[in-house]
Amino acid sequence: MKKFYLLIFAACAACNTQPDQNQKTPEPETKTVQQTYTTPQLNLDQANNLAQLPLACVNQEYPNKLSQTLGEAGDLKEPSVLHPAFYGCFDWHSAVHGHWSMVYILKTFPDLAEAETLKTYLKEHLTQENIETEVAYFNGEHNKSYERTYGWAWLLKLAEELHTWDDPLARELEQNLQPLTDLLVERYEEFLPKLNYPIRVGEHPNTAFGLSFAYEYAETVQDTTFQNLIAARAKDFYNTDENCPMSWEPGGTDFLSPCLEELNIMRLVLPEAEFLDWADAFLPQLKNTDYELAVGEVSDRTDGKLVHLDGVNFSRAWNLYALAKQYPQYAHLKQTADKHLNYSLPNVVGDDYEGGHWLGSFALYALKTAHR
């Protein structure tokens, strides 16, 4: 009997191993082919289009967000009275980087269709008298932290662009701007030693962004004291950081990437071997050639906050381009930068004023970095 049961068990086992005639043979696994992107070119036609954005807003006084602290009733004045150099484009910092856009486009494309109009606006706004009024505002009792540090950073970027433009107009404008440039360098030098903790947000106060633009200015004008202060503070803030939560980005109204802004300032201040070790610990996934970073999707470009996500695409792009150009280990990230730039660039010209008053500068800076 025992032998009989063993035979039955063996037969059943054999039956269970027979192939099921109704079972489908699994399809061979196919590897997803990633879409490839081309790097947009900043040519004369593109520059003529993008020039329309600062042209449209540098003299547009309203609507206006002053972000003003009132000390008394007499402080209530028209934006063009308070800020005769930078009153357009909705707010002070956007007016500043609107002027940067005009300088960069003129410097890069002297045959621009609106070249003479741009020069006229620059000469009208960046006069010695207007800059003196701007300095007086910053020296006001309640304005010590005005535009800290986002507006400060863009003012230094404007000064840097003028400094590197070989043109008589640039020398005149740089000289006129110098008192405000010097004042904001002093403000940085006062503020940075007192900042105990970096500000890690995706909007204006982001410390790493402000440090990066300031460092590039200091490097360009060879202000080694300022450059060394920025480098020291960046290392104090970020040297021990690991595993930045990139998957948390972007926030709903971000126009900067906290992780990539931090990566960028450390790229600027650390020697190669130190940076590569630090980056491996900070964002190890970037070394993966299959790493995917989704673009920031904009649901409503008429919403002044939601359109910030076009900005995050541009700022991510310029940080990734800079990294990919400097270090071959990250060359594959150029495709990610291209993807971000291609998503948002078609939406800039003709956009609602909520984005149009500032996004052109971000697009231009991303394009500049792509082809630097």
Salt bridges, closest charged atoms under 4 A:
ASP91 OD2 - HIS93 NE2 3.16
GLU116 OE2 - LYS119 NZ 3.81
GLU134 OE1 - HIS83 ND1 2.87
GLU141 OE1 - HIS142 NE2 3.91
GLU147 OE1 - HIS93 ND1 2.95
GLU160 OE1 - LYS157 NZ 3.03
GLU161 OE2 - LYS107 NZ 2.65
GLU161 OE1 - LYS368 NZ 2.73
GLU174 OE2 - HIS163 ND1 2.65
GLU174 OE1 - ARG171 NH2 2.94
GLU203 OE2 - LYS305 NZ 3.13
GLU203 OE2 - HIS308 ND1 3.23
GLU216 OE1 - LYS157 NZ 2.76
ASP236 OD2 - ARG233 NH2 3.02
ASP241 OD2 - ARG200 NH1 2.84
GLU262 OE1 - ARG200 NH1 3.06
ASP280 OD1 - LYS287 NZ 3.04
GLU292 OE1 - LYS339 NZ 3.37
ASP310 OD2 - ARG301 NE 2.61
ASP338 OD2 - LYS334 NZ 3.13
